[in-house]
Amino acid sequence: MTGATPSQTVGPFFSFGLRWLETTELIGPDHAERIVFQGSVLDGDGVGVPDALVETFQADSAGDFRPVSGPDWLGFGRILTGQDGRFGFTTVKPGPLRTSNGATEAPHLTVSVFARGLLQRVITRIYFPDEEVANQIDPVLEMIVPERRSTLVARAADGRLLFDIHLQGENETVFFNC
């Protein structure tokens, strides 16, 4: 058989079945500490991947996964990329997290990506550019070779945070086996 079958590739099916589940606002519209994230899911050639699904999960500003921030706090978002691979969501900067051994993880968002050509989701993190000291001692970032850590740190631009997810290639984002 020469053509791909559904067991060999994913999508593009997400926009047909999941658009109604899309949640891009993780915090209420009146929250004072709203942060806008924008980015793209890119293939190995740097071309945007259409119809990918990006999910994000994070703690609130106190570093808690329970709804401490109030009833308008979700902590979970689901975003479908456009035809150009772009996505965006609004959230709040999470607080630092305590690990089971007492260490502290730098503020970050956990991100999963489902896309055509991926048989399983890929998982990564987004760290904040203004947390240089916390990022340097983050136990997860410490496990990554220094020259690859930058693939996990967002860039600040015009009041937004930018983060591109490179699925492969020279600038491939670091992904985790979970």
C-alpha positions in Angstrom: 0.0 0.0 0.0 1.5 3.4 -0.9 -1.0 5.9 0.7 -1.1 6.8 4.3 -3.9 5.3 6.3 -5.6 6.7 9.5 -3.3 4.6 11.6 -0.2 6.2 10.0 -1.1 9.9 10.4 -3.1 12.2 12.4 -5.4 14.7 10.8 -6.2 17.1 9.6 -9.3 16.2 11.7 -9.1 18.4 14.8 -10.9 21.4 13.4 -13.9 19.2 12.5 -14.4 17.7 15.9 -12.7 19.9 18.5 -13.4 23.5 17.5 -16.3 23.7 20.0 -13.9 22.6 22.8 -11.4 25.4 22.1 -10.6 27.4 25.2 -8.1 30.3 24.6 -9.0 32.5 27.6 -7.6 30.8 30.8 -8.3 33.8 33.0 -11.3 36.2 33.2 -11.3 39.4 31.1 -10.9 41.7 34.2 -7.9 40.0 35.6 -5.1 42.5 36.1 -2.2 40.2 35.3 -3.3 38.8 31.9 -0.5 37.6 29.6 -1.0 37.0 25.9 1.0 34.1 24.4 1.3 33.8 20.6 3.2 31.4 18.5 3.3 28.9 15.8 3.6 25.1 15.4 6.3 24.7 12.7 7.5 21.7 10.8 11.2 20.8 10.0 11.2 23.4 7.2 9.9 26.2 9.4 6.4 26.1 7.7 3.4 26.5 9.9 1.4 23.2 10.6 -2.3 23.8 10.0 -4.9 22.1 12.1 -2.6 21.2 15.0 -4.0 21.0 18.5 -2.1 22.8 21.3 -3.1 22.2 24.9 -1.7 24.1 27.9 -1.9 23.3 31.6 -0.5 25.4 34.3 -0.6 26.5 38.0 -2.1 29.8 39.0 -0.1 32.8 40.1 0.3 31.3 43.6 1.8 28.1 42.1 -1.3 26.1 42.9 -3.3 23.8 40.6 -6.5 24.2 42.6 -8.7 27.2 41.7 -7.1 29.6 44.2 -7.4 32.5 41.6 -11.1 32.4 41.8 -14.0 31.1 39.7 -12.7 32.6 36.4 -9.4 30.6 36.6 -9.2 27.6 34.3 -5.5 26.5 34.2 -6.2 24.5 31.0 -6.5 25.7 27.5 -7.0 24.1 24.1 -6.1 25.9 20.9 -6.3 24.9 17.3 -3.7 26.3 14.9 -4.9 28.2 11.9 -3.8 27.5 8.3 -0.5 29.2 9.0 0.2 27.2 12.1 -0.5 30.1 14.5 -2.1 29.9 17.9 -2.7 32.2 20.8 -4.1 32.2 24.3 -4.5 34.5 27.3 -3.5 33.4 30.8 -1.7 34.5 33.9 1.9 33.9 34.9 2.1 30.9 37.1 3.9 31.0 40.4 7.0 28.8 41.2 6.2 25.1 41.9 7.5 23.0 44.8 8.7 19.5 43.8 8.3 16.5 46.0 11.9 16.7 47.2 11.6 20.4 48.2 13.2 22.0 45.2 11.5 24.8 43.3 10.6 24.8 39.6 10.7 28.0 37.7 7.3 29.4 36.6 6.3 27.6 33.4 3.4 26.2 31.3 3.2 22.6 30.2 2.2 22.2 26.6 1.1 19.2 24.5 0.9 19.2 20.7 -1.1 16.9 18.6 -0.6 17.2 14.8 -0.6 15.4 11.5 2.3 13.1 11.2 2.6 12.6 15.0 1.5 9.2 16.2 1.6 10.4 19.8 1.4 13.9 21.3 4.6 15.7 22.1 5.0 17.5 25.5 7.2 20.5 26.2 7.3 23.5 28.6 7.2 27.3 28.1 9.4 29.2 30.5 9.4 33.0 31.1 12.2 35.2 29.8 12.1 37.4 32.9 12.9 34.5 35.2 16.6 34.2 34.4 17.7 33.2 37.9 14.8 30.8 38.5 15.4 29.2 35.0 19.1 28.7 35.8 18.2 26.5 38.9 15.1 24.9 37.6 15.6 21.1 38.0 14.0 20.2 34.7 16.0 22.8 32.7 19.2 21.7 34.5 18.8 18.2 32.8 18.9 19.8 29.3 22.2 20.7 27.7 22.7 24.4 27.9 22.6 25.2 24.2 19.1 23.6 23.9 17.5 25.3 26.9 16.6 28.4 24.8 14.1 26.4 22.8 11.9 26.4 26.0 12.0 30.1 26.8 9.4 32.5 25.4 10.5 35.8 23.9 8.9 39.1 25.0 7.6 41.4 22.2 5.2 44.3 22.3 3.6 43.3 25.6 3.1 39.7 24.4 5.1 36.5 24.9 6.1 34.6 21.7 6.8 30.9 21.6 7.2 28.8 18.5 7.1 25.1 18.7 9.5 23.5 16.2 8.5 19.9 15.7 11.9 19.0 14.1 14.9 20.5 12.4 17.7 22.7 13.5 15.7 24.7 16.0 13.6 21.7 17.3 11.9 22.4 20.6 13.0 20.1 23.5 10.3 17.6 24.1 9.8 15.3 27.1 8.9 11.6 27.4 6.1 11.4 29.9 
